[in-house]
């Protein structure tokens, strides 16, 4: 029996299959045209980058998690091996300003954009194993430069939650 003969004998089934395929194609096209959704989660660590967990992107590091200080963790991978390249936190004054700004946003109040001025310079960075946090622009650039561990000649890929 040819396909044509089968369709002639099974018109309701063939029609249903065609409708499902057309619906799936339309759904796929609509999905492709939708704008990309902003991320809602990011990685954090409480043990100097040995392990990491995902939580709301709205949290301002450092914050308390399981009784320890949690900081933002930037996770990358090389050759399938995932690792924390660097960590980030905010100085107390900057943390307070950012939390106030986000609280106003969440409450639907007009957020004061001036609270965000200079926050980049109030962020501190360090690599796992480093003793000191730094906000120095020169050191920050070196810390944030993506490279694979153990001298592998490859650019690491960021791992998003």
C-alpha positions, 0 to 999 in steps of 0.5 A: 500500500502506498502512502497515497492509498493509506491517506485515502483510506484513513482521511480522519487520521491523516487530517489529524496528523496534518493539523498536529504537524502544522500546529507544531510548526506554527508553535516553533515559529512563534517560539523562535520569534519571542524575545529572549527572556532575561536570566532570573538565576545566577551562581553563588558560592559559600566556600571560596568557589569549591562548590556553587549553587543557583539562586535569584539574580536579585540577591546582592552579595554578600548575603547569608546562606546556610549560616555562611557568607555567600558571594557571586560566583562566575562559573566557566568550563574548559574541556567539560570541567566546570570551575569558578573563575572569580567571585564578586561581592559589594562593599557594605555601603554599595550593598545597601544602596543596591538593596534599596534600589531593588526594594523600590523596584519591587514595590513599584515605586520610581527607583532612584537611578542615582543610587546606582552611580559608582556601584561598579567601583564598590564591587570587590573581586577575587579568584578562588584561593586568593587571600584578599578581595580587591576593587582595584581596576588593574587587578580586577581586569586580571582576575576577570580575564577568562582562562582555562586552569592548568594552562590549557590553550583554550578560551573557557565558556561561561556556564549559566544556571 
